[in-house]
Every structure is written in structure tokens, then in C-alpha cells.
């Protein structure tokens, strides 16, 4: 079983995202809004997860100026094991390059910040033609295309088809605020907008893992 699958099985849902954040930076104290933003859920919905993790001895809590702060508990008997798993997951992401194509620059920037915070190398384009230029310069390193479906001029479907012809092993994730019917029956992964950080992280890791599996298969 992979390290990622082990962590997801033991700590499903938001707890996996929280552990990855806190055990990747074990000396940092996190505020509730920071952790909620990382997990992509409302702070109030996050409290039960944090309570269970605290009662389980995985994290600790302090209060300053009436606000709770959270940190990985170095006294936990599995602290070293969890830190090792998280370190390997982060190292796995390092060097993997993702091309984001999104005509809304604010959305592209937020997505890029999230992906880079997880260790990915990210290239950004805001139109089909611009994406083609970026791809020409970085074809060998780009492993995943994350593209909006509906864009002025060259749309995401046409762009993905063009890039896939040039690099058949390229993984593709379409994202859109419209229903998946716009994909015209394609089997590529689909991420509905607006998406939360946890959903983005799962979709990206799943597609990259599929690429690695195909490369290793006889």
C-alpha cells in the first residue's frame, strides 16, 4: 500500500489534509482559519476533527488572546512515523510539473499558490495560445494539464487534444463551473468549480499517480 493510501485510510477526509500541513511544518502553530482554509471547509466544521486529533494525542492546542492555535504534537508515539510519511508525500510532489490554463487570473493565481504550497512546480497560462507557447518551452517536464473548459478562442477541450497528440502520456484534468456534459463524453478527470483545496489535492494526486502506474506497468 502506498504512503498516500496509508495516510488516507488511517485519517480520511479533512484530517489527512490537516496532518499533512501540520506534520510538514511541525514547529509551526496554526490558527483555526488557516487550517480551515487549507482543508477547504468552514472553521466550525473543522473543530470536531481537531478535537478528535487532539484527544488522540496527534496534535496539541494552546490559547492566545482568546484564540486557539494548533501544532503537531512531538510527544505523540507515532510522531516520527507520521512525519516520515508526510515528508515522503511532499518529496513525491517535488519536481512534478503542472500546467494551469485559466482565463480568470485570480482563479489561476489561487490554484497556483495551493499547488505550490504542496510542493508542485507550476506553470501558468491564461489562454490557449499562451498555453501552447508554455508547453513548447516545457514539454518534457509538464506531467499534468489542469485546464478550464470554457475559454475565449481556443477552449480547454481543443487545447487538451492538441497537447495530448504531442505528448500522449500527459495527464489531463478539466475544470469548469458548468456541468461535465461540456466534455462531450471524454473520460478525462473533471473538477467542478468552485473547488476546495482538498478536492484539488485529491484530483491532482490521483491523476499523477495514474501516470506513474502506467509508466511502471509492463
Secondary structure, 3 states (H helix, E strand, C coil): CCHHHHHHHHCCCHHHHHHHHHHHCCCCCEEHHHHHHHHCCCHHHHHHHHHHHHHCCCEEEEEECCEEEEEECCCCCCHHHHHHHHHHHHHHHCCCEEEEECCCHHHHHHHHHHHHHCCCEEEEECCHHHHHHHHHHHCCCEEEEEEECCCCCCCHHHHHHHHHHHCCCCEEEEEECCCHHHHCCCCCEEEECCCCHHHHHHHHHHHHHHHHHHHHCC
